[in-house]
Amino acid sequence: MGSVLIAPDKFKGSLSADEAARALERGLLDAAPRARVDRLALADGGEGSVAAACAGRFSPEKVTVTGPTGRPVTAEVAVHGRTVLIEAAAVCGLNMLPGGRKVPLTATSRGIGQALRYALAGGADTIVLALGGVATTDGGAGLLQSLGATLAEEDGTPIGPGGAGLAALRTVELTEARVALAGVDLVLATDVDNPLLGPAGTAAVYGPQKGATASEVRELDDALAGFVRRLGAAGVAEAAGLAEVPGAGAAGGLGYAGMLLGGQVRSGADYFLTLLGADELLARSDFVVTGEGSLDEQSLSGKLPVALARRARRQGTPVHAVAGRCTLPADSTAAYFRSVQALTDLTDQDCANDSTLSAHLLTRCGRTLADRWIGRGETETGR
């Protein structure tokens, strides 16, 4: 019997990537008990990145930091050797807002800087910032302040929290923050390609999701533009250019702050596939099962199942997909996947927020895959 790699992303709202992988494994082994199965929980830099890393070779460590509203929160980071993964959503994410009450003008990224300090104190030489799912739109100002940057009002008082605080910014000095990260490989993992400012910028595109009204979106964008101007006036020559780089607008502008500190934007999907050892597992697999909550047009732009399928195709390994729903036409899915199963085709019930039902249906999908494909000898053909 051949080797099977089960490597899904999370099914948002119902199952983590690891829970989805285990449900698929149960069904597959029920129908093909002699199959050798490897599980790999995937993440692309957004919510669930630490959990996916810790389902693999990383270990979790708890750190107490400032949450998006200024209250202390306990977050987990993932550690492997001298590499530390920090998930922005676990520190200042929308899910970290007390009572779910959104505060788009004042949500702060200060806790990200504190998590960076924790990683540095532990001797990290590579720090991965997984960018996505945050409540903040402060351009990473809070992060910079936590690392020692001076962001002050006219009278020298540190600016207040959030994007609104940037409106009073008059004095900028980044030296201490830059020195803190000197010699560290800072990876900004995201598949968001928004610039910092303008109609495609972080405030305009993501501000409404964080509770910002139309007037607040304009206020935030103006404050971020002022931030860029003040940086330029303070001698940060690259400030304006970095604001236009794809990914600068990731995570409320954390991408921009990270680039100011020397960080490099990387494709979240491809970076995490490498970080989690996907290539090693693909090399010994005859059959791959991947999936996510929704296979749609966004998936084709490089989301995890498609990114994994591209790697598998280079090795001639067949890939099968399972999704909560699939809105792609058959010719699009056929370019990447030998088969696609959608949970919406298996039930009339809404399973998007039902973990028990989703797990049951994924187990059923795993059983179907084993019956249809392993039973036909696909894994035993050595590709």
Secondary structure, 3 states (H helix, E strand, C coil): CCEEEECCCCECCCECHHHHHHHHHHHHHHHCCCCEEEECCCCCCCCCHHHHHHCCCCEEEEEEEECCCCCEEEEEEEEECCEEEEEHHHHHEHHHCHHHCCCCCCCCCHHHHHHHHHHHHCCCCEEEEECCCECCCCCCHHHHHHCCCEEECCCCCECCCHHHHHHHCCEEECHHHHHHCCCCEEEEEECCCCCCCCCCCHHHHHCHHHCCCHHHHHHHHHHHHHHHHHHHHCCCCCHHHHHCCCCCCHHHHHHHHHHHCCCEEEEHHHHHHHHCCHHHHHHCCCEEEEEEEEECHHHHHCCHHHHHHHHHHHCCCCEEEEEEEECCCHHHHHCCCCEEEEHHHCCCCCCCCCHHHHHHHHHHHHHHHHHHHHCCCCHHHCC
